[in-house]
């Protein structure tokens, strides 16, 4: 009987990419959703993904702080604020809608910032 060696380095690498994909997916949904509550939930997913990346970086304290402060405090406060405020503009299925009218302008501003960060 042969005992297979587990390639821990490969498991860590795949897990890191999974958490990175979760973070990017949450942030992308946050960018393109028109429902504010869905945006808050996608922000929750992005924050949890960032906390997972902190764990892989060896910063366990920062990961726990990320979950306690951002997910436990700020995001819950944001969700309660959304739920308890008066709805200005609603649709037929009781969603809070926001208008993303100027996406081209946002890309015009974001592209130079991205170039500077990559440089």
SEDOVEX-92457 format. One record per atom (N, C-alpha, C): x negated, y negated, z; residue in three letters. Coordinates in steps of 0.05 Angstrom, whole numbers, padded with zeros to 5 digits, always signed. Layout:
<sites>
XYZALA/...
</sites>
This chain:
<sites>
-00017+00024+00000UNK/+00000+00000+00000UNK/-00018-00025+00000UNK/-00012-00042-00019UNK/-00027-00066-00021UNK/-00009-00090-00012UNK/-00021-00106+00005UNK/-00007-00130+00014UNK/-00015-00153-00004UNK/+00006-00165-00016UNK/+00001-00187-00034UNK/-00008-00212-00018UNK/-00027-00225-00029UNK/-00036-00250-00017UNK/-00017-00272-00026UNK/-00008-00288-00008UNK/+00010-00310-00015UNK/-00007-00334-00022UNK/-00002-00346-00045UNK/-00017-00369-00053UNK/-00005-00394-00041UNK/-00014-00401-00017UNK/-00003-00424-00002UNK/-00006-00450-00017UNK/-00029-00453-00031UNK/-00034-00478-00045UNK/-00013-00482-00067UNK/-00005-00461-00081UNK/+00015-00463-00102UNK/+00043-00469-00090UNK/+00049-00457-00067UNK/+00074-00462-00054UNK/+00075-00491-00045UNK/+00054-00502-00034UNK/+00053-00530-00026UNK/+00056-00549-00050UNK/+00043-00542-00072UNK/+00045-00558-00096UNK/+00073-00559-00107UNK/+00086-00535-00109UNK/+00113-00534-00119UNK/+00132-00549-00100UNK/+00128-00546-00074UNK/+00145-00559-00054UNK/+00142-00590-00056UNK/+00118-00599-00060UNK/+00113-00628-00064UNK/+00128-00638-00088UNK/+00126-00623-00110UNK/+00140-00632-00134UNK/+00171-00631-00131UNK/+00180-00612-00115UNK/+00209-00612-00110UNK/+00218-00636-00094UNK/+00202-00644-00073UNK/+00209-00668-00058UNK/+00206-00693-00075UNK/+00186-00694-00092UNK/+00183-00717-00110UNK/+00206-00719-00129UNK/+00216-00696-00140UNK/+00239-00697-00158UNK/+00264-00705-00143UNK/+00267-00696-00118UNK/+00290-00704-00102UNK/+00290-00734-00098UNK/+00267-00745-00092UNK/+00264-00774-00087UNK/+00271-00790-00113UNK/+00259-00781-00135UNK/+00264-00795-00160UNK/+00293-00793-00169UNK/+00305-00769-00165UNK/+00333-00765-00172UNK/+00351-00783-00155UNK/+00346-00784-00129UNK/+00362-00802-00112UNK/+00360-00831-00119UNK/+00336-00840-00126UNK/+00332-00868-00133UNK/+00344-00874-00161UNK/+00344-00855-00179UNK/+00356-00858-00205UNK/+00386-00860-00203UNK/+00398-00843-00187UNK/+00427-00844-00183UNK/+00434-00871-00170UNK/+00418-00880-00151UNK/+00423-00906-00139UNK/+00422-00929-00159UNK/+00404-00927-00178UNK/+00403-00948-00199UNK/+00427-00949-00217UNK/+00438-00926-00224UNK/+00458-00925-00245UNK/+00486-00921-00236UNK/+00491-00917-00210UNK/+00518-00913-00200UNK/+00532-00940-00197UNK/+00558-00940-00202UNK/+00574-00964-00198UNK/+00589-00963-00172UNK/+00590-00940-00159UNK/+00603-00937-00134UNK/+00584-00942-00111UNK/+00590-00961-00094UNK/+00572-00969-00073UNK/+00567-00946-00053UNK/+00588-00931-00046UNK/+00585-00910-00027UNK/+00568-00887-00038UNK/+00571-00881-00064UNK/+00553-00861-00076UNK/+00525-00871-00077UNK/+00521-00897-00080UNK/+00495-00909-00079UNK/+00482-00906-00052UNK/+00498-00909-00031UNK/+00487-00906-00004UNK/+00479-00876+00001UNK/+00495-00858-00009UNK/+00488-00830-00005UNK/+00464-00822-00022UNK/+00461-00833-00045UNK/+00437-00827-00061UNK/+00412-00840-00048UNK/+00416-00863-00034UNK/+00394-00874-00019UNK/+00386-00856+00004UNK/+00405-00843+00016UNK/+00400-00823+00037UNK/+00382-00800+00025UNK/+00389-00791+00002UNK/+00373-00769-00011UNK/+00345-00779-00017UNK/+00342-00804-00026UNK/+00316-00815-00032UNK/+00299-00818-00007UNK/+00312-00827+00015UNK/+00297-00830+00040UNK/+00288-00803+00051UNK/+00305-00782+00049UNK/+00297-00756+00058UNK/+00274-00745+00041UNK/+00275-00750+00015UNK/+00253-00741-00003UNK/+00227-00755+00004UNK/+00228-00781+00010UNK/+00204-00795+00018UNK/+00193-00784+00045UNK/+00211-00777+00063UNK/+00202-00765+00089UNK/+00188-00738+00083UNK/+00198-00723+00065UNK/+00185-00698+00058UNK/+00158-00702+00046UNK/+00155-00723+00030UNK/+00129-00729+00018UNK/+00109-00738+00040UNK/+00119-00753+00060UNK/+00102-00760+00082UNK/+00092-00735+00097UNK/+00109-00715+00100UNK/+00100-00690+00113UNK/+00077-00677+00097UNK/+00079-00677+00071UNK/+00058-00666+00054UNK/+00032-00682+00055UNK/+00035-00708+00061UNK/+00011-00725+00063UNK/-00002-00722+00091UNK/+00011-00708+00109UNK/-00001-00704+00135UNK/+00007-00725+00155UNK/+00027-00741+00148UNK/+00035-00763+00165UNK/+00062-00755+00178UNK/+00061-00737+00197UNK/+00086-00726+00209UNK/+00100-00748+00225UNK/+00085-00765+00239UNK/+00098-00786+00255UNK/+00113-00805+00237UNK/+00101-00813+00214UNK/+00115-00831+00196UNK/+00139-00818+00184UNK/+00138-00792+00178UNK/+00161-00777+00167UNK/+00184-00778+00187UNK/+00178-00772+00212UNK/+00199-00773+00233UNK/+00210-00801+00236UNK/+00192-00821+00236UNK/+00201-00848+00238UNK/+00218-00856+00214UNK/+00211-00847+00190UNK/+00227-00852+00166UNK/+00256-00841+00170UNK/+00258-00817+00180UNK/+00284-00806+00184UNK/+00299-00820+00206UNK/+00286-00826+00229UNK/+00300-00838+00251UNK/+00308-00866+00245UNK/+00290-00882+00234UNK/+00296-00911+00230UNK/+00314-00915+00205UNK/+00305-00905+00182UNK/+00319-00911+00157UNK/+00344-00895+00155UNK/+00342-00869+00158UNK/+00366-00852+00154UNK/+00384-00855+00178UNK/+00373-00854+00202UNK/+00390-00854+00226UNK/+00400-00882+00233UNK/+00387-00902+00226UNK/+00395-00929+00234UNK/+00406-00946+00211UNK/+00389-00953+00193UNK/+00396-00972+00173UNK/+00417-00961+00153UNK/+00413-00936+00145UNK/+00432-00925+00126UNK/+00459-00920+00138UNK/+00460-00911+00163UNK/+00486-00907+00176UNK/+00500-00934+00180UNK/+00485-00955+00187UNK/+00496-00982+00189UNK/+00506-00991+00162UNK/+00492-00986+00140UNK/+00501-00993+00114UNK/+00527-00979+00106UNK/+00529-00953+00112UNK/+00553-00938+00106UNK/+00577-00948+00122UNK/+00572-00953+00148UNK/+00594-00964+00164UNK/+00602-00991+00154UNK/+00584-01007+00146UNK/+00590-01034+00135UNK/+00607-01031+00110UNK/+00600-01012+00093UNK/+00616-01008+00068UNK/+00644-00998+00075UNK/+00646-00980+00094UNK/+00672-00969+00100UNK/+00691-00988+00115UNK/+00679-01006+00131UNK/+00696-01023+00148UNK/+00701-01050+00136UNK/+00689-01057+00114UNK/+00694-01083+00102UNK/+00718-01082+00084UNK/+00730-01105+00079UNK/+00753-01107+00061UNK/+00744-01104+00033UNK/+00758-01088+00017UNK/+00750-01082-00010UNK/+00759-01105-00028UNK/+00741-01117-00043UNK/+00747-01139-00061UNK/+00759-01129-00087UNK/+00744-01112-00100UNK/+00752-01102-00127UNK/+00753-01072-00126UNK/+00776-01061-00129UNK/+00779-01032-00129UNK/+00790-01022-00155UNK/+00786-00996-00160UNK/+00798-00984-00183UNK/+00821-00966-00175UNK/+00832-00951-00193UNK/+00855-00935-00188UNK/+00850-00913-00167UNK/+00825-00902-00167UNK/+00819-00880-00149UNK/+00805-00889-00124UNK/+00809-00914-00116UNK/+00799-00926-00091UNK/+00769-00926-00088UNK/+00755-00932-00110UNK/+00726-00935-00109UNK/+00719-00965-00108UNK/+00698-00971-00094UNK/+00688-00998-00094UNK/+00669-01001-00118UNK/+00675-01019-00136UNK/+00659-01022-00160UNK/+00641-01046-00158UNK/+00618-01044-00169UNK/+00600-01067-00172UNK/+00594-01070-00202UNK/+00588-01094-00210UNK/+00583-01099-00238UNK/+00553-01100-00244UNK/+00544-01083-00261UNK/+00516-01085-00271UNK/+00517-01096-00299UNK/+00518-01122-00301UNK/+00522-01135-00327UNK/+00496-01139-00342UNK/+00474-01144-00327UNK/+00450-01153-00340UNK/+00427-01132-00336UNK/+00430-01109-00348UNK/+00410-01088-00346UNK/+00385-01095-00363UNK/+00390-01108-00385UNK/+00367-01116-00402UNK/+00349-01136-00388UNK/+00361-01155-00374UNK/+00345-01174-00359UNK/+00329-01161-00336UNK/+00341-01140-00324UNK/+00327-01126-00303UNK/+00303-01111-00314UNK/+00306-01099-00338UNK/+00283-01086-00350UNK/+00262-01105-00359UNK/+00269-01129-00367UNK/+00250-01150-00375UNK/+00233-01158-00351UNK/+00246-01159-00327UNK/+00231-01166-00303UNK/+00215-01142-00292UNK/+00226-01118-00295UNK/+00214-01095-00283UNK/+00189-01085-00298UNK/+00189-01088-00325UNK/+00167-01077-00341UNK/+00140-01091-00334UNK/+00139-01118-00332UNK/+00113-01130-00325UNK/+00105-01123-00296UNK/+00124-01120-00278UNK/+00116-01112-00251UNK/+00104-01084-00251UNK/+00116-01066-00267UNK/+00106-01038-00269UNK/+00078-01038-00282UNK/+00074-01055-00302UNK/+00047-01056-00315UNK/+00026-01066-00295UNK/+00034-01086-00279UNK/+00015-01097-00259UNK/+00008-01075-00238UNK/+00028-01061-00229UNK/+00024-01040-00209UNK/+00007-01017-00221UNK/+00011-01010-00245UNK/-00005-00989-00257UNK/-00033-00998-00263UNK/-00037-01023-00268UNK/-00064-01034-00274UNK/-00080-01034-00248UNK/
</sites>
